[in-house]
Amino acid sequence: MGQLFNGAEELKKSRLVLSVGELEGFCKSEGNHGPRWVQRVIENYDLATDPHLAEARTFVQLVWDRLH
């Protein structure tokens, strides 16, 4: 747990900025916002392969790599 916490602290210091402004910008075809947006994306898209979410996957991979 300590390693994950240290990684999270480093990530916080690095101040990653979303190029799309907020998570909803990764998939603009869903018009909702906040938790409703997340729910709709999870229900309607294949998170692993949908082309609409390619930039989101890249961002999540960047975060993951910085934590490990």
C-alpha positions in Angstrom: 0.0 0.0 0.0 2.9 2.4 0.7 4.2 2.1 -2.8 0.8 2.9 -4.3 0.5 5.9 -1.9 3.9 7.2 -2.9 3.1 6.7 -6.5 -0.2 8.7 -6.0 1.8 11.5 -4.3 4.2 11.6 -7.2 1.4 11.7 -9.7 -0.3 14.5 -7.7 3.0 16.5 -7.9 3.3 15.9 -11.6 0.0 17.7 -12.3 -1.2 15.7 -15.3 -3.5 17.8 -17.3 -6.3 16.4 -19.5 -5.9 17.6 -23.0 -9.7 17.4 -23.3 -10.3 19.5 -20.2 -12.3 16.9 -18.2 -13.1 13.2 -18.4 -16.3 13.9 -20.4 -14.2 15.3 -23.2 -12.8 11.8 -24.0 -16.2 10.8 -25.3 -18.3 13.8 -26.5 -20.9 11.6 -28.2 -22.3 11.0 -24.7 -24.0 14.3 -23.7 -24.3 13.6 -20.0 -21.9 14.9 -17.3 -20.4 13.5 -14.1 -21.5 10.1 -12.7 -24.3 9.9 -15.3 -21.7 10.2 -18.1 -19.6 7.5 -16.6 -22.6 5.2 -16.3 -23.6 5.8 -19.9 -20.1 5.2 -21.2 -19.7 2.0 -19.3 -23.1 0.8 -20.5 -22.7 1.8 -24.1 -19.0 1.4 -25.1 -16.4 -1.3 -25.0 -13.8 0.4 -22.8 -11.0 -1.8 -24.1 -11.6 -1.4 -27.9 -14.0 1.5 -28.7 -12.2 4.0 -30.9 -14.1 6.9 -29.2 -12.2 6.0 -26.0 -8.7 5.6 -27.5 -7.4 8.9 -26.0 -8.9 7.9 -22.6 -7.1 4.6 -22.7 -3.8 6.4 -23.5 -4.3 8.8 -20.6 -5.1 5.9 -18.2 -2.0 4.0 -19.3 0.1 7.1 -18.7 -1.3 7.4 -15.1 -0.8 3.7 -14.5 2.8 3.9 -15.7 3.6 6.8 -13.5 2.1 5.0 -10.4 4.3 1.9 -11.0 
